[in-house]
Amino acid sequence: MMLRLKKYMPFTYKMMIPYLLLVLLTDVFIGYISYSMLTDSRTEMAESNIRTGMEQSRNNIRYQMDEIQRMSDNLFGSQPFQRALEMKGTPFEIYLTMLDEIVPQIAAPLQLFGNKIRFMLYTPNADLNIVSGDNLDEPIITSDYYILPLDDITGSPWYRSLKDSKRDNLWLQIDTDQKLGNLSHVRRLVNFSDYKSLIGYVRITVSLEDLFGGFDTFPLEEGITLRLVEETTGDVLFQRGPANYSSGQENFLSLHEQIPGSDFIIEAMVPQKYLTQDAGRLRKVIIAVCSLSFLVMTLIGYVVARISGRKMSRIVGLVRSFQDGNFQKRIRFSGNDEFVQIADSFNDMASNIQGLINSVYVQGIQKKQAELEALQAQINPHFLYNTLSTISSLANLGEIGKVTEMVQGLSRFYRLTLNQGNVYIELEKELDQVATYLEIQRVKYADAFTLYVDVDEEILHMQVIKLLLQPFVENVFKHAWFGETIAIRLTGKRVGDNIELKVIDNGIGMRPEAVKRMMQGPSQSGGYGVKNVDERIKLRYGDAYGVSIASFYGGGTTVRLLLPAGLQDHEEL
């Protein structure tokens, strides 16, 4: 009978004997050493939690300090911004300069930075308009910017200590920072031509409470003290928790975390009672668990022996489905055993693999979109530079009326260009934009050019990418004009499922090698705008669409743009 019992005894039941022996030995071992190891274990766990919180606070502070550093780096390295700070002129010219060059560069970071900051610019240029902002003696309620005269700080101790020294690009507590719990980043701005002439100071102030990013990780109510200390001076810049503590009254565990790239240290003082407060309760729990574990594990072993074969077969089936490339299949087990962990791990792995596949696809789409927007953004500064150069020339000649007309036309042009942030625009509005551009040019060229528009009415309300035609019309003035007058013709019609637009001129034309260079990339012959538009069209619609040029030297040029018909703004790639 014993032989027969052994013969029919399942393998899983045989495995229960060493399993139960292992459980018994483990319970005895755990029960024996748990008491001696409990205090150390609790101390290590509590210390690890505090250190993790300190590392999170360090990373949060370092990240935000880096973001603020990048703000000042952008201003320090921006030549247009520095020229704007030194500009002298009429109040209207100063107003336009501040509106176009200064205010956008100091206001933009307020929108991008996650916490509330004060962005202060101190300038020695008395011609610039003053922007006072909120009361600097009050806590930071909302993000704000200030443009203040340098004279406001010349009497302050921190300015006197910095102006004659080589210290720069510093984090300090100045003026009301200590009282309000703030920290300021101070940087000197110098002239880019000699890197010596002072053109202003930038001060970016942020709340230290915001820098730490909350204190949920630190149970301050348990007597833990958290401080931000300047390493060189030992000054306490910020503190949360008990204001006073004495090592003579009770023992403290002192933990320190250096903030990389700075002189600041995060210091945590953890009382010993916090480290050992759960020792008694945990001892009782461990003893109870050790006492009951043998019976519980015996029951679990019996259940596992019965269902392990069935569960294993289901797991094997899942693995085989993965081999076949099917990551949609999932399995669920009740209970809380190794099979559940294996099943959950396989489920998580399948979800992660599927997510990675989707992520790679989405990232590819996002990269394509970013390339498209970067290419599109390159046209506006190109046209703006040319127009502003013309305005500058007219202003030097005293042509105030023409300057006014060109500025008004430029305003209308960019209103159409912005298009309320939409990438697509109706073809009719695109033609209006070209007409606005030509109005600007007419101030300069009078009636020396003629425009003919021949566009079918059925395509006027179809959507196209904005800023398609203007670069080619601009090239007519830059490169095609060789006589006293020139004619420009814009045509548009529907060809099957596509739209065909043409920009035709009777200018000097180009040789085949010049056309080839223009289509290949930037050159002195205007290829930058041509390649830009061609790449924008291909990125948006595909390689089947784009720009082609036909030209005969001495006989004019025809630029052909092929686009799909009927696309709407919500159909972006």
QUILINRA-V506258 format. One record per residue. N is the residue number from 0. RES is the residue in one small letter. PSI is psi in radians with two decimals (* if undefined). Layout:
# QUILINRA-V506258
N:RES:PSI ; N:RES:PSI
This chain:
# QUILINRA-V506258
0:m:-0.65 ; 1:m:-0.68 ; 2:l:-0.70 ; 3:r:-0.68 ; 4:l:-0.77 ; 5:k:-0.62 ; 6:k:-0.66 ; 7:y:0.06 ; 8:m:2.14 ; 9:p:2.66 ; 10:f:-0.63 ; 11:t:-0.59 ; 12:y:-0.65 ; 13:k:-0.65 ; 14:m:-0.25 ; 15:m:-0.54 ; 16:i:-0.97 ; 17:p:-0.51 ; 18:y:-0.82 ; 19:l:-0.63 ; 20:l:-0.72 ; 21:l:-0.70 ; 22:v:-0.76 ; 23:l:-0.83 ; 24:l:-0.67 ; 25:t:-0.74 ; 26:d:-0.76 ; 27:v:-0.76 ; 28:f:-0.79 ; 29:i:-0.76 ; 30:g:-0.59 ; 31:y:-0.73 ; 32:i:-0.21 ; 33:s:-0.68 ; 34:y:-0.77 ; 35:s:-0.47 ; 36:m:-0.15 ; 37:l:-0.85 ; 38:t:-0.79 ; 39:d:-0.69 ; 40:s:-0.76 ; 41:r:-0.70 ; 42:t:-0.79 ; 43:e:-0.71 ; 44:m:-0.79 ; 45:a:-0.74 ; 46:e:-0.70 ; 47:s:-0.72 ; 48:n:-0.75 ; 49:i:-0.74 ; 50:r:-0.66 ; 51:t:-0.75 ; 52:g:-0.68 ; 53:m:-0.68 ; 54:e:-0.69 ; 55:q:-0.76 ; 56:s:-0.71 ; 57:r:-0.82 ; 58:n:-0.68 ; 59:n:-0.76 ; 60:i:-0.77 ; 61:r:-0.70 ; 62:y:-0.80 ; 63:q:-0.61 ; 64:m:-0.68 ; 65:d:-0.68 ; 66:e:-0.76 ; 67:i:-0.65 ; 68:q:-0.71 ; 69:r:-0.58 ; 70:m:-0.85 ; 71:s:-0.58 ; 72:d:-0.70 ; 73:n:-0.73 ; 74:l:-0.69 ; 75:f:-0.61 ; 76:g:0.06 ; 77:s:1.88 ; 78:q:-0.73 ; 79:p:-0.67 ; 80:f:-0.74 ; 81:q:-0.69 ; 82:r:-0.65 ; 83:a:-0.64 ; 84:l:-0.53 ; 85:e:0.03 ; 86:m:2.45 ; 87:k:2.54 ; 88:g:-2.91 ; 89:t:2.80 ; 90:p:-0.65 ; 91:f:-0.72 ; 92:e:-0.72 ; 93:i:-0.73 ; 94:y:-0.79 ; 95:l:-0.70 ; 96:t:-0.77 ; 97:m:-0.70 ; 98:l:-0.63 ; 99:d:-0.61 ; 100:e:-0.65 ; 101:i:-1.00 ; 102:v:-0.79 ; 103:p:-0.63 ; 104:q:-0.42 ; 105:i:-0.27 ; 106:a:-0.54 ; 107:a:-0.77 ; 108:p:-0.45 ; 109:l:-0.56 ; 110:q:-0.51 ; 111:l:-0.51 ; 112:f:2.41 ; 113:g:-0.53 ; 114:n:2.99 ; 115:k:2.31 ; 116:i:2.82 ; 117:r:2.17 ; 118:f:1.88 ; 119:m:2.34 ; 120:l:2.04 ; 121:y:2.14 ; 122:t:2.45 ; 123:p:-0.08 ; 124:n:1.86 ; 125:a:-0.24 ; 126:d:-0.39 ; 127:l:2.58 ; 128:n:2.53 ; 129:i:2.32 ; 130:v:1.91 ; 131:s:-0.55 ; 132:g:-2.84 ; 133:d:3.04 ; 134:n:2.12 ; 135:l:-0.23 ; 136:d:-0.03 ; 137:e:2.71 ; 138:p:2.76 ; 139:i:1.97 ; 140:i:-0.84 ; 141:t:2.72 ; 142:s:2.39 ; 143:d:2.78 ; 144:y:2.71 ; 145:y:2.43 ; 146:i:1.90 ; 147:l:2.70 ; 148:p:2.56 ; 149:l:-0.44 ; 150:d:-0.39 ; 151:d:-0.40 ; 152:i:-0.03 ; 153:t:-0.42 ; 154:g:-0.08 ; 155:s:2.53 ; 156:p:-0.68 ; 157:w:-0.60 ; 158:y:-0.75 ; 159:r:-0.59 ; 160:s:-0.37 ; 161:l:-0.54 ; 162:k:-0.59 ; 163:d:0.11 ; 164:s:3.01 ; 165:k:0.06 ; 166:r:2.34 ; 167:d:2.88 ; 168:n:0.97 ; 169:l:2.76 ; 170:w:2.12 ; 171:l:2.78 ; 172:q:1.95 ; 173:i:2.81 ; 174:d:-2.06 ; 175:t:0.19 ; 176:d:-0.77 ; 177:q:-0.71 ; 178:k:-0.67 ; 179:l:-0.05 ; 180:g:0.69 ; 181:n:2.94 ; 182:l:2.39 ; 183:s:2.47 ; 184:h:2.12 ; 185:v:2.34 ; 186:r:2.41 ; 187:r:2.35 ; 188:l:2.27 ; 189:v:2.80 ; 190:n:2.31 ; 191:f:-0.28 ; 192:s:-0.61 ; 193:d:-0.14 ; 194:y:0.50 ; 195:k:-0.69 ; 196:s:2.17 ; 197:l:2.25 ; 198:i:0.05 ; 199:g:3.07 ; 200:y:2.46 ; 201:v:2.30 ; 202:r:2.12 ; 203:i:2.04 ; 204:t:2.35 ; 205:v:2.61 ; 206:s:2.33 ; 207:l:-0.53 ; 208:e:-0.69 ; 209:d:-0.65 ; 210:l:-0.71 ; 211:f:-0.46 ; 212:g:0.57 ; 213:g:2.90 ; 214:f:0.50 ; 215:d:-0.52 ; 216:t:-0.34 ; 217:f:1.93 ; 218:p:1.38 ; 219:l:-0.45 ; 220:e:-0.26 ; 221:e:0.15 ; 222:g:0.09 ; 223:i:2.39 ; 224:t:2.28 ; 225:l:2.28 ; 226:r:2.69 ; 227:l:2.08 ; 228:v:2.41 ; 229:e:2.12 ; 230:e:-0.69 ; 231:t:-0.65 ; 232:t:-0.32 ; 233:g:0.13 ; 234:d:2.41 ; 235:v:1.96 ; 236:l:-0.44 ; 237:f:2.48 ; 238:q:2.40 ; 239:r:2.41 ; 240:g:-2.95 ; 241:p:2.31 ; 242:a:-0.55 ; 243:n:2.46 ; 244:y:2.67 ; 245:s:2.20 ; 246:s:-0.27 ; 247:g:-0.39 ; 248:q:-0.72 ; 249:e:2.84 ; 250:n:2.52 ; 251:f:2.50 ; 252:l:2.06 ; 253:s:2.13 ; 254:l:2.46 ; 255:h:2.51 ; 256:e:2.00 ; 257:q:2.32 ; 258:i:2.00 ; 259:p:2.48 ; 260:g:0.26 ; 261:s:3.04 ; 262:d:0.31 ; 263:f:2.53 ; 264:i:2.35 ; 265:i:2.19 ; 266:e:2.30 ; 267:a:2.26 ; 268:m:1.96 ; 269:v:2.07 ; 270:p:2.60 ; 271:q:-0.56 ; 272:k:-0.49 ; 273:y:-0.60 ; 274:l:-0.49 ; 275:t:0.24 ; 276:q:-0.46 ; 277:d:0.18 ; 278:a:-0.83 ; 279:g:-0.80 ; 280:r:-0.72 ; 281:l:-0.58 ; 282:r:-0.79 ; 283:k:-0.69 ; 284:v:-0.74 ; 285:i:-0.71 ; 286:i:-0.75 ; 287:a:-0.73 ; 288:v:-0.76 ; 289:c:-0.62 ; 290:s:-0.66 ; 291:l:-0.23 ; 292:s:-0.64 ; 293:f:-0.81 ; 294:l:-0.72 ; 295:v:-0.80 ; 296:m:-0.52 ; 297:t:-0.79 ; 298:l:-0.75 ; 299:i:-0.73 ; 300:g:-0.70 ; 301:y:-0.78 ; 302:v:-0.72 ; 303:v:-0.69 ; 304:a:-0.58 ; 305:r:-0.65 ; 306:i:-0.10 ; 307:s:-0.66 ; 308:g:-0.76 ; 309:r:-0.72 ; 310:k:-0.68 ; 311:m:-0.68 ; 312:s:-0.65 ; 313:r:-0.67 ; 314:i:-0.71 ; 315:v:-0.71 ; 316:g:-0.66 ; 317:l:-0.73 ; 318:v:-0.70 ; 319:r:-0.61 ; 320:s:-0.59 ; 321:f:-0.68 ; 322:q:-0.54 ; 323:d:0.03 ; 324:g:0.20 ; 325:n:1.84 ; 326:f:0.22 ; 327:q:-0.35 ; 328:k:2.44 ; 329:r:2.70 ; 330:i:2.60 ; 331:r:2.27 ; 332:f:2.50 ; 333:s:2.81 ; 334:g:-2.86 ; 335:n:1.31 ; 336:d:-2.99 ; 337:e:-0.58 ; 338:f:-0.63 ; 339:v:-0.74 ; 340:q:-0.72 ; 341:i:-0.78 ; 342:a:-0.78 ; 343:d:-0.67 ; 344:s:-0.74 ; 345:f:-0.71 ; 346:n:-0.77 ; 347:d:-0.70 ; 348:m:-0.74 ; 349:a:-0.74 ; 350:s:-0.73 ; 351:n:-0.72 ; 352:i:-0.79 ; 353:q:-0.69 ; 354:g:-0.68 ; 355:l:-0.70 ; 356:i:-0.82 ; 357:n:-0.67 ; 358:s:-0.72 ; 359:v:-0.68 ; 360:y:-0.81 ; 361:v:-0.71 ; 362:q:-0.63 ; 363:g:-0.74 ; 364:i:-0.76 ; 365:q:-0.67 ; 366:k:-0.73 ; 367:k:-0.71 ; 368:q:-0.71 ; 369:a:-0.69 ; 370:e:-0.69 ; 371:l:-0.81 ; 372:e:-0.62 ; 373:a:-0.73 ; 374:l:-0.72 ; 375:q:-0.61 ; 376:a:-0.23 ; 377:q:-0.29 ; 378:i:-0.77 ; 379:n:-0.87 ; 380:p:-0.57 ; 381:h:-0.85 ; 382:f:-0.72 ; 383:l:-0.71 ; 384:y:-0.81 ; 385:n:-0.76 ; 386:t:-0.75 ; 387:l:-0.57 ; 388:s:-0.72 ; 389:t:-0.76 ; 390:i:-0.74 ; 391:s:-0.74 ; 392:s:-0.77 ; 393:l:-0.67 ; 394:a:-0.69 ; 395:n:-0.50 ; 396:l:-0.04 ; 397:g:0.31 ; 398:e:1.30 ; 399:i:-0.71 ; 400:g:-0.76 ; 401:k:-0.65 ; 402:v:-0.78 ; 403:t:-0.77 ; 404:e:-0.75 ; 405:m:-0.66 ; 406:v:-0.75 ; 407:q:-0.74 ; 408:g:-0.70 ; 409:l:-0.67 ; 410:s:-0.80 ; 411:r:-0.68 ; 412:f:-0.82 ; 413:y:-0.41 ; 414:r:-0.73 ; 415:l:-0.63 ; 416:t:-0.76 ; 417:l:-0.75 ; 418:n:0.64 ; 419:q:0.51 ; 420:g:0.04 ; 421:n:2.52 ; 422:v:-0.64 ; 423:y:2.74 ; 424:i:2.62 ; 425:e:2.53 ; 426:l:-0.60 ; 427:e:-0.72 ; 428:k:-0.58 ; 429:e:-0.70 ; 430:l:-0.64 ; 431:d:-0.64 ; 432:q:-0.71 ; 433:v:-0.73 ; 434:a:-0.70 ; 435:t:-0.74 ; 436:y:-0.75 ; 437:l:-0.55 ; 438:e:-0.68 ; 439:i:-0.76 ; 440:q:-0.50 ; 441:r:-0.47 ; 442:v:-0.62 ; 443:k:-0.73 ; 444:y:0.03 ; 445:a:-2.25 ; 446:d:0.55 ; 447:a:-0.06 ; 448:f:2.75 ; 449:t:2.40 ; 450:l:2.30 ; 451:y:2.28 ; 452:v:2.17 ; 453:d:1.44 ; 454:v:2.26 ; 455:d:2.41 ; 456:e:-0.50 ; 457:e:-0.32 ; 458:i:0.01 ; 459:l:-0.54 ; 460:h:0.21 ; 461:m:2.68 ; 462:q:2.36 ; 463:v:2.89 ; 464:i:2.40 ; 465:k:2.75 ; 466:l:0.83 ; 467:l:-0.75 ; 468:l:-0.58 ; 469:q:-0.72 ; 470:p:-0.60 ; 471:f:-0.62 ; 472:v:-0.67 ; 473:e:-0.67 ; 474:n:-0.48 ; 475:v:-0.79 ; 476:f:-0.59 ; 477:k:-0.62 ; 478:h:-0.43 ; 479:a:-0.42 ; 480:w:2.15 ; 481:f:-0.18 ; 482:g:-2.76 ; 483:e:-0.52 ; 484:t:2.88 ; 485:i:2.63 ; 486:a:2.44 ; 487:i:2.35 ; 488:r:2.26 ; 489:l:2.17 ; 490:t:2.71 ; 491:g:2.37 ; 492:k:2.87 ; 493:r:2.29 ; 494:v:1.69 ; 495:g:-2.14 ; 496:d:0.24 ; 497:n:2.88 ; 498:i:2.31 ; 499:e:2.03 ; 500:l:2.50 ; 501:k:2.49 ; 502:v:1.97 ; 503:i:2.36 ; 504:d:2.78 ; 505:n:0.67 ; 506:g:-2.72 ; 507:i:-0.37 ; 508:g:-3.08 ; 509:m:2.69 ; 510:r:2.78 ; 511:p:-0.67 ; 512:e:-0.56 ; 513:a:-0.70 ; 514:v:-0.73 ; 515:k:-0.76 ; 516:r:-0.68 ; 517:m:-0.67 ; 518:m:-0.36 ; 519:q:-0.42 ; 520:g:-2.96 ; 521:p:2.42 ; 522:s:3.01 ; 523:q:-0.14 ; 524:s:0.26 ; 525:g:0.20 ; 526:g:-0.34 ; 527:y:-0.87 ; 528:g:-0.66 ; 529:v:-0.91 ; 530:k:-0.65 ; 531:n:-0.93 ; 532:v:-0.72 ; 533:d:-0.74 ; 534:e:-0.64 ; 535:r:-0.77 ; 536:i:-0.77 ; 537:k:-0.69 ; 538:l:-0.62 ; 539:r:-0.73 ; 540:y:-0.39 ; 541:g:2.93 ; 542:d:-0.23 ; 543:a:-0.24 ; 544:y:2.90 ; 545:g:-2.72 ; 546:v:2.42 ; 547:s:2.60 ; 548:i:2.29 ; 549:a:2.18 ; 550:s:2.57 ; 551:f:2.09 ; 552:y:2.10 ; 553:g:-0.06 ; 554:g:0.15 ; 555:g:3.08 ; 556:t:2.50 ; 557:t:2.15 ; 558:v:2.17 ; 559:r:2.24 ; 560:l:2.18 ; 561:l:2.15 ; 562:l:2.71 ; 563:p:2.57 ; 564:a:2.50 ; 565:g:0.08 ; 566:l:2.55 ; 567:q:2.95 ; 568:d:-0.56 ; 569:h:-0.02 ; 570:e:0.48 ; 571:e:2.63 ; 572:l:*
